[in-house]
Every structure is written in structure tokens, then in C-alpha cells.
Amino acid sequence: MRRRAFLTAATAAVAAAGLAPRLARAAAPAGLTSMTGAARPIDRAERLARIGKLQRLMSQQGVGAMILESGSSLEYFTGVQWRRSERTTAAVIPARGETVLVTPAFEEPSVRETLAVPADVRPWNEHESPFAALAGALRDRGAGAGKIAFEDTTRLYIVDGVRAAAPALSVVSGTALVRACRLIKSPAELALMQTANDVTLAALRHVHANAHPGMSPGDIGALMNAATVALGGSPEFALVLINEASAYPHGSKQPQTLHEGSVILMDVGCTVHGYQSDISRTWVMGQPTPKQRKVWDTVKRGQEIALATARPGVAVGTIDDAVRAYYEKEGWGPGYKLPGLSHRTGHGIGLDGHEPPYLVHADATPLEPGMCFSDEPGIYIPGEFGVRLEDCWRMTEAGPKLFTPLAKSIDDPI
């Protein structure tokens, strides 16, 4: 479960300033060495194969081109890693022909640093229209009229700008086209996700061994980020919920301090060449109470039920149904009611921390080998504490395969 907007105050301030990796590197813990030396980024051949698949799908559906603005899908197809701003950077991937990349002229050298496929780069200056450049690219690729596709996450002003520049176009959703390419992970993607999960679990093990009374969530998050960097990962998020704050899935602004008897809920992840991990662990500083132990064991059983339900062809929503039914038998809920499980059982993961499909009631997407998910049921008791356990897994022909082993017990949570 990603919660970039709900990081602890100290971690959020560092992340917002873009300083997390540098700060963590300065305080790198002794004894931790990089685990990512053998990790290899996605190569050009794989990206070109992705573009080829998208082009075939567009041709089959009568779509002339896809326009992708900055974001994970632009990275997926072209390698370009670029933030969204008011200045448009976008790619035109035509059904036939070479990709065209439109970007601000003064940003062109920076954008080219991550461009990993052949492309016609068309810069635009500050007084010029990026939408006219995109429309020109469409015309040059034979897609100046008819259907063109945008992902549903594309900002409206970009869609409207292209429409105004090329009024003969008919805009359709390209989300299903992109999803058809990104849903099933390749061996190279799975290898990067495995490495990212290995790094995060090792960093969590370091935090578990070094957390002590008096620490704040910010202290613990900084320790996690420092360990992640030392192990070769790029910190993506570090949510640290202690004491009563653990009862709220995305935390509380109320100050908390670690003490004997504290519940510690950590939800953390990193990236390795863009691919993400997402792991949650919950434990107690000192001796757990019988109630804490019982809740932890119930959540762990929910994780096991999720994995036991997952089989090729099964609708992903039935996984959530199975976990929720068990929790309700144990007296939690019903449904999303608290105390109980107030969020879905899991989500897809890959280049994005949250990707479709989702392990939530009524998602009828059938499981296929190569799909990747989190398995993260929780139980939350407002005013007391919460427990969440999370590991990521991939679907195989034989059943689910975990990237990281499930936690053993509240006493041995890593």
C-alpha cells in the first residue's frame, strides 16, 4: 500500500525537497552493502517489443496513434523518466512508424538522457504550442484524422489542446491498450521486482534490529531510507505508524514516540531501475498483549487465505471476498466497517506502486500468469492499534509465488 502523501513529517519534508537519497547516503549504516549490482535495466529490445505490441493492438482496433504524457507509461514504452509540470512532454506512438517525442526545447538534453528507443525528438520553445507539435506529429504519421488514444490519467488540458490543434481527431480511451501491454510482467521486470523486494526486506530487518525507545516515526523512517540506499535501492516511501496511529491505515498527525509496548507498523518500498517493492510489517516493542497477538495471527491467516484463493482464471475480486469472509467470522467488520479491514486486500504493482487490477470486491479480472500484486490485509481498531502485513507475489501457472516470505510471527516479524 503506497502512501506518498502520508509520510511522516520528517520523511515527507526530506522527500518533498528531493533530498531523501542524499540524506540517507550521508547516514548510511555500517555493515550494509549493495544488493543491486547484478540488476539490469530494461533493454532497448524489450522496449521496442512493447511498442510493437501496442502498435499491433492499435491497428486491430482502428486507432491511429497513442499520446502518452510524462508518467510511468511513457517510461514503460520509451524509457523517458520525466516529471509532470505545466510544460508538456509527451510521446506520439503511431500505429505505424517511429515514435515522436515532444518536449520543451530547454529540457531536451535532460529528457534525452533516459530516452531508450529511437524517436524523432521535436522540441518546442516557450512561446510555441506543444499541442501544435503533437498535432503535426500525428499528421506526419498518418494519424491526423480518425481515432487517437489517451490514457485516462492524461491531464484534460493536454487532451483539449490536441483536440483544438487537430479538430478532425476522435479521442478514445487508450487505457485498455496500455493495460494489455503492462499487465503481464516479463522475466526482466520480475527480476527487478525481486531485487527491489529483497532490498526492502533486508532494510526492514536492519530497522527491526535497531529500533529503540525514544525514537519518533521520522527517526525510524530515516533509518529505513538510509538502509535502503546502502543496500542499493532508491527509497520510494517509508510510512511509520506507531502506537494508536497504527489504527489508521495512512496514519495520524498526532506526535508519537516509541516506548515499551508500542505497536510499530511499517509500510515501505523502494525502486530498482523503476520497478517497485511494497512490504508491510507490524510488531511490538517488548512483549505483545494477548489481544495484539490474536489480531496479528488473524491478519497473517488472512494473507494465507488470499494466496490459497489465487489460481489462474479466478476473478481477482474473489480474493478480497475470501479474506473478508474469514475476518467477519472472527468478529471483525462486517464489510469495511471498523474495527476490521477498511481497505482492499491488495493491488497490482510494477512500475507503479498501485496498478490494476485490484484485489477488491467486484473486480472481475481473471488472474493470469505474470500478473503481480500485493497481499496486504489489515485489521484496525480505532483508539487502540492496527496490524497490517504485506508481501508481494506473482501469479504462475502453478499458483502464486511470493517475492518475500510471509512474516513468521509477531515475535519474529521480518
C-alpha positions as CSV (number, residue, x, y, z in Angstrom):
1,M,0.0,0.0,0.0
2,R,1.7,3.2,-1.1
3,R,1.0,6.4,0.8
4,R,3.4,9.0,-0.5
5,A,1.1,11.7,0.7
6,F,1.0,10.4,4.2
7,L,4.7,10.0,5.0
8,T,5.8,11.0,8.5
9,A,6.5,14.8,8.7
10,A,10.3,14.4,8.8
11,T,10.4,12.0,5.9
12,A,7.9,13.9,3.9
13,A,9.9,17.2,4.2
14,V,13.0,15.4,3.0
15,A,11.2,13.7,0.2
16,A,9.5,16.9,-1.0
17,A,12.8,18.6,-1.2
18,G,14.2,15.7,-3.3
19,L,16.9,15.1,-0.6
20,A,16.0,11.6,0.7
21,P,18.6,9.7,-1.1
22,R,21.4,12.2,-0.3
23,L,20.4,12.5,3.4
24,A,20.2,8.7,3.7
25,R,23.5,8.2,1.9
26,A,25.2,10.6,4.4
27,A,24.0,8.5,7.3
28,A,24.5,5.1,5.6
29,P,24.6,2.3,8.2
30,A,27.8,0.4,8.6
31,G,27.8,-3.2,7.5
32,L,25.2,-3.0,4.7
33,T,26.4,-3.5,1.1
34,S,24.6,-3.1,-2.2
35,M,22.3,-5.9,-3.3
36,T,21.6,-4.4,-6.8
37,G,24.9,-4.8,-8.6
38,A,23.6,-7.6,-10.8
39,A,20.3,-5.8,-11.6
40,R,19.9,-4.8,-15.2
41,P,17.5,-2.1,-16.6
42,I,15.0,-3.0,-19.2
43,D,16.9,-3.1,-22.5
44,R,16.1,-1.4,-25.9
45,A,14.9,-4.7,-27.5
46,E,12.2,-5.2,-24.8
47,R,11.0,-1.6,-25.1
48,L,10.8,-1.9,-28.9
49,A,8.8,-5.1,-28.4
50,R,6.4,-3.3,-26.1
51,I,5.9,-0.6,-28.8
52,G,5.4,-3.2,-31.4
53,K,2.7,-4.9,-29.4
54,L,1.0,-1.6,-28.8
55,Q,1.1,-0.8,-32.5
56,R,-0.4,-4.1,-33.4
57,L,-3.3,-3.6,-30.9
58,M,-3.9,-0.1,-32.2
59,S,-4.0,-1.4,-35.8
60,Q,-6.5,-4.1,-34.8
61,Q,-8.8,-1.5,-33.2
62,G,-8.5,1.2,-35.8
63,V,-6.6,3.6,-33.6
64,G,-4.1,5.8,-35.4
65,A,-1.9,6.7,-32.5
66,M,-1.5,6.8,-28.8
67,I,-0.3,10.0,-27.0
68,L,1.4,9.4,-23.7
69,E,2.3,12.3,-21.4
70,S,5.0,12.1,-18.7
71,G,4.5,9.3,-16.3
72,S,5.0,5.5,-15.9
73,S,3.6,4.5,-19.2
74,L,5.9,7.0,-21.1
75,E,8.7,5.4,-19.2
76,Y,7.4,1.9,-19.9
77,F,7.5,2.3,-23.6
78,T,10.3,4.9,-24.2
79,G,12.4,4.8,-21.1
80,V,11.9,8.6,-20.6
81,Q,11.7,9.4,-16.9
82,W,10.2,12.9,-16.6
83,R,8.0,14.6,-14.1
84,R,4.7,16.2,-14.9
85,S,4.6,20.0,-15.0
86,E,2.7,22.8,-16.8
87,R,5.2,22.3,-19.7
88,T,4.1,19.3,-21.7
89,T,6.4,16.4,-22.5
90,A,4.6,13.6,-24.4
91,A,5.2,10.9,-27.0
92,V,3.2,10.1,-30.0
93,I,3.3,6.3,-30.7
94,P,1.7,5.8,-34.1
95,A,0.1,2.6,-35.3
96,R,2.8,2.7,-38.0
97,G,6.1,4.4,-37.9
98,E,8.6,5.8,-35.5
99,T,7.8,7.3,-32.1
100,V,7.8,11.1,-31.9
101,L,8.7,12.8,-28.6
102,V,7.6,16.4,-28.0
103,T,9.4,18.3,-25.2
104,P,10.3,21.8,-24.1
105,A,13.5,22.8,-26.0
106,F,15.4,23.8,-22.9
107,E,14.6,20.4,-21.4
108,E,15.6,18.4,-24.4
109,P,19.1,17.4,-23.2
110,S,17.8,16.2,-19.9
111,V,14.9,14.3,-21.4
112,R,17.3,12.6,-23.9
113,E,19.3,11.2,-21.0
114,T,16.7,8.5,-20.4
115,L,15.2,8.1,-23.9
116,A,15.9,4.4,-24.6
117,V,14.3,3.9,-28.1
118,P,14.7,5.5,-31.5
119,A,12.5,8.6,-31.7
120,D,12.0,11.8,-33.6
121,V,12.5,14.4,-30.9
122,R,10.6,17.7,-31.6
123,P,11.4,20.5,-29.1
124,W,9.1,23.4,-28.6
125,N,10.1,26.9,-27.3
126,E,8.4,28.7,-24.6
127,H,6.2,30.9,-26.9
128,E,5.2,27.9,-29.0
129,S,2.4,25.3,-28.6
130,P,3.2,21.8,-27.7
131,F,-0.2,20.8,-28.9
132,A,0.5,22.1,-32.4
133,A,3.7,20.0,-32.3
134,L,1.8,16.9,-31.2
135,A,-0.8,17.5,-34.0
136,G,1.9,17.9,-36.5
137,A,3.5,14.6,-35.4
138,L,0.1,12.9,-35.8
139,R,-0.3,14.2,-39.3
140,D,3.2,13.2,-40.3
141,R,2.5,9.6,-39.1
142,G,-0.8,9.4,-41.0
143,A,-2.9,9.9,-37.9
144,G,-4.1,13.4,-38.3
145,A,-7.8,12.3,-38.5
146,G,-9.7,9.4,-37.1
147,K,-9.2,7.9,-33.7
148,I,-6.3,8.7,-31.3
149,A,-6.0,7.4,-27.8
150,F,-5.0,8.8,-24.4
151,E,-4.7,7.1,-21.1
152,D,-7.4,8.1,-18.6
153,T,-4.8,9.7,-16.4
154,T,-3.8,12.2,-19.0
155,R,-4.5,15.8,-17.9
156,L,-7.5,17.3,-19.6
157,Y,-5.7,20.4,-20.8
158,I,-3.4,18.2,-22.9
159,V,-6.4,16.3,-24.4
160,D,-8.2,19.6,-25.1
161,G,-5.1,21.2,-26.6
162,V,-4.6,18.4,-29.1
163,R,-8.3,18.4,-30.0
164,A,-8.1,22.2,-30.7
165,A,-5.0,21.8,-32.8
166,A,-6.4,18.8,-34.8
167,P,-10.2,19.1,-34.9
168,A,-10.6,16.1,-37.2
169,L,-9.5,13.8,-34.5
170,S,-11.7,11.5,-32.5
171,V,-10.4,10.9,-28.9
172,V,-10.8,7.5,-27.4
173,S,-9.6,5.9,-24.2
174,G,-6.3,4.1,-24.6
175,T,-6.2,2.7,-21.0
176,A,-7.1,-0.8,-22.1
177,L,-4.5,-0.7,-24.8
178,V,-1.7,0.2,-22.3
179,R,-3.1,-2.2,-19.7
180,A,-2.9,-5.1,-22.3
181,C,0.8,-4.4,-22.6
182,R,1.7,-3.7,-18.9
183,L,-0.5,-6.2,-17.1
184,I,1.8,-9.3,-17.6
185,K,5.3,-8.8,-16.4
186,S,8.3,-10.0,-18.4
187,P,11.2,-12.0,-16.8
188,A,13.3,-8.9,-16.8
189,E,10.6,-7.0,-14.9
190,L,10.1,-9.8,-12.4
191,A,13.8,-9.9,-11.8
192,L,13.9,-6.2,-10.9
193,M,10.9,-6.5,-8.7
194,Q,12.5,-9.4,-6.9
195,T,15.6,-7.3,-6.3
196,A,13.6,-4.4,-5.0
197,N,11.7,-6.6,-2.6
198,D,14.9,-8.2,-1.4
199,V,16.4,-4.8,-0.6
200,T,13.3,-3.7,1.2
201,L,13.1,-6.8,3.4
202,A,16.8,-6.5,4.3
203,A,16.3,-2.8,5.2
204,L,13.4,-3.7,7.4
205,R,15.5,-6.4,9.1
206,H,18.0,-3.7,9.9
207,V,15.4,-1.3,11.3
208,H,13.8,-4.1,13.4
209,A,17.2,-4.8,14.9
210,N,18.0,-1.1,15.6
211,A,14.7,0.5,16.7
212,H,14.7,1.6,20.3
213,P,12.5,3.5,22.8
214,G,12.5,7.3,22.3
215,M,12.6,7.2,18.5
216,S,10.0,9.1,16.5
217,P,8.4,7.9,13.3
218,G,10.7,10.3,11.5
219,D,13.8,8.7,13.1
220,I,12.6,5.3,12.1
221,G,11.8,6.4,8.6
222,A,15.2,8.0,8.2
223,L,16.8,4.7,9.4
224,M,14.8,2.8,6.8
225,N,15.8,5.1,4.0
226,A,19.4,5.1,4.9
227,A,19.5,1.3,5.0
228,T,17.7,1.1,1.6
229,V,20.2,3.4,0.0
230,A,23.1,1.4,1.5
231,L,21.6,-1.7,0.1
232,G,21.4,-0.2,-3.4
233,G,17.7,0.7,-3.7
234,S,16.1,4.1,-4.2
235,P,13.7,4.9,-1.3
236,E,10.1,5.4,-2.6
237,F,8.1,5.7,0.6
238,A,8.5,4.9,4.3
239,L,5.3,5.1,6.3
240,V,5.9,4.5,10.0
241,L,2.9,4.2,12.3
242,I,3.4,3.7,16.0
243,N,1.0,3.4,19.0
244,E,-2.6,4.5,18.3
245,A,-1.6,5.8,14.8
246,S,-1.2,2.2,13.7
247,A,-5.0,2.0,13.8
248,Y,-5.3,4.4,10.9
249,P,-4.1,2.9,7.6
250,H,-2.5,6.1,6.4
251,G,-1.5,7.4,9.8
252,S,-2.1,10.4,12.1
253,K,-0.6,13.8,12.5
254,Q,-0.5,13.3,16.3
255,P,3.0,13.1,17.6
256,Q,4.1,9.6,18.6
257,T,7.2,8.3,20.4
258,L,8.4,4.7,20.6
259,H,8.2,3.1,24.0
260,E,8.0,-0.3,25.7
261,G,4.7,-1.9,24.5
262,S,4.4,0.3,21.3
263,V,2.9,-1.3,18.2
264,I,5.1,-0.5,15.2
265,L,3.5,-0.7,11.7
266,M,5.9,0.0,8.8
267,D,4.8,0.1,5.2
268,V,7.8,0.7,3.0
269,G,9.1,0.3,-0.5
270,C,11.9,1.2,-2.9
271,T,12.6,1.1,-6.6
272,V,15.3,-0.7,-8.6
273,H,15.6,0.6,-12.2
274,G,12.0,1.9,-11.8
275,Y,10.4,-1.3,-10.5
276,Q,8.8,-1.2,-7.1
277,S,8.6,-3.2,-3.8
278,D,5.9,-2.8,-1.2
279,I,6.2,-4.6,2.2
280,S,4.4,-4.0,5.5
281,R,5.4,-5.5,8.9
282,T,3.9,-5.0,12.3
283,W,5.5,-5.8,15.6
284,V,5.5,-4.8,19.3
285,M,8.4,-3.1,21.2
286,G,8.7,-5.6,24.0
287,Q,6.0,-8.2,24.9
288,P,2.8,-8.3,22.9
289,T,-0.5,-8.4,24.7
290,P,-2.8,-11.4,24.1
291,K,-5.1,-9.2,22.1
292,Q,-2.2,-7.9,19.9
293,R,-1.0,-11.4,19.3
294,K,-4.5,-12.6,18.4
295,V,-5.1,-9.8,15.9
296,W,-1.6,-10.3,14.4
297,D,-2.3,-14.0,13.9
298,T,-5.7,-13.3,12.3
299,V,-4.2,-10.9,9.8
300,K,-1.5,-13.4,9.0
301,R,-4.2,-16.0,8.3
302,G,-5.9,-13.5,6.0
303,Q,-2.7,-13.3,4.0
304,E,-2.6,-17.1,3.7
305,I,-6.2,-17.2,2.6
306,A,-5.6,-14.7,-0.1
307,L,-2.8,-16.8,-1.5
308,A,-4.8,-20.0,-1.2
309,T,-7.6,-18.4,-3.2
310,A,-5.4,-17.2,-6.0
311,R,-5.5,-19.5,-9.1
312,P,-5.3,-18.8,-12.8
313,G,-8.7,-17.8,-14.1
314,V,-10.1,-16.8,-10.7
315,A,-11.5,-13.3,-10.6
316,V,-9.2,-11.1,-8.6
317,G,-12.1,-9.8,-6.5
318,T,-12.8,-13.2,-5.1
319,I,-9.5,-13.0,-3.2
320,D,-10.8,-9.9,-1.3
321,D,-14.2,-11.7,-0.7
322,A,-12.4,-14.7,0.8
323,V,-10.3,-12.7,3.2
324,R,-13.2,-10.5,4.3
325,A,-15.4,-13.5,4.9
326,Y,-12.8,-15.0,7.2
327,Y,-12.4,-11.8,9.2
328,E,-16.2,-11.4,9.6
329,K,-16.3,-14.9,11.0
330,E,-13.7,-13.8,13.5
331,G,-15.9,-10.9,14.6
332,W,-14.4,-8.1,12.5
333,G,-16.4,-5.8,10.3
334,P,-18.7,-6.6,8.6
335,G,-17.6,-5.3,5.2
336,Y,-15.4,-2.3,5.6
337,K,-16.7,-1.4,9.0
338,L,-14.3,-0.7,11.8
339,P,-12.9,-2.3,13.8
340,G,-11.9,-4.6,10.9
341,L,-10.5,-4.3,7.4
342,S,-11.3,-0.9,5.9
343,H,-9.4,-1.2,2.6
344,R,-9.0,-3.7,-0.2
345,T,-6.8,-6.8,0.2
346,G,-4.2,-5.8,-2.4
347,H,-3.3,-4.1,-5.6
348,G,-1.3,-4.7,-8.7
349,I,2.3,-3.5,-8.7
350,G,5.2,-2.9,-11.2
351,L,6.5,0.4,-12.4
352,D,3.7,2.0,-10.3
353,G,3.2,1.1,-6.7
354,H,-0.5,0.8,-7.4
355,E,-1.5,-0.7,-10.8
356,P,-4.6,-2.5,-11.9
357,P,-6.1,-5.0,-11.4
358,Y,-7.0,-4.6,-7.7
359,L,-7.8,-7.3,-5.1
360,V,-11.2,-5.8,-4.3
361,H,-14.8,-7.0,-4.4
362,A,-16.3,-6.9,-7.9
363,D,-13.1,-6.7,-9.8
364,A,-13.8,-9.5,-12.3
365,T,-10.3,-9.5,-14.0
366,P,-9.2,-13.1,-14.3
367,L,-5.8,-14.0,-12.8
368,E,-3.2,-14.8,-15.4
369,P,0.4,-15.9,-15.0
370,G,2.7,-12.9,-14.9
371,M,0.4,-10.6,-13.0
372,C,1.9,-9.1,-9.9
373,F,0.1,-8.0,-6.7
374,S,0.5,-7.0,-3.1
375,D,-1.2,-9.2,-0.4
376,E,-2.0,-6.7,2.4
377,P,-5.0,-7.4,4.6
378,G,-5.1,-5.5,7.9
379,I,-7.2,-5.1,11.0
380,Y,-7.6,-1.7,12.6
381,I,-9.1,-0.9,16.0
382,P,-9.5,2.9,16.4
383,G,-8.3,4.2,19.7
384,E,-6.1,1.1,20.2
385,F,-3.8,-0.2,17.5
386,G,-3.7,-1.7,14.0
387,V,-1.9,-4.6,12.3
388,R,-1.1,-4.8,8.6
389,L,1.1,-7.4,6.9
390,E,2.1,-7.1,3.3
391,D,4.1,-9.1,0.8
392,C,4.1,-9.0,-3.0
393,W,3.6,-12.0,-5.2
394,R,3.2,-13.0,-8.8
395,M,0.8,-15.4,-10.5
396,T,2.2,-18.5,-12.1
397,E,0.5,-21.5,-13.8
398,A,1.0,-23.5,-10.6
399,G,-0.3,-20.7,-8.3
400,P,1.0,-17.6,-6.5
401,K,4.7,-17.2,-5.9
402,L,5.9,-14.8,-3.2
403,F,8.7,-12.3,-3.8
404,T,9.3,-12.3,0.0
405,P,8.3,-14.9,2.6
406,L,5.4,-14.2,4.9
407,A,6.3,-13.0,8.4
408,K,6.6,-15.9,10.8
409,S,5.1,-14.4,14.0
410,I,4.6,-11.2,15.9
411,D,7.8,-12.2,17.7
412,D,9.7,-12.8,14.5
413,P,8.1,-10.4,12.0
414,I,10.9,-10.0,9.4
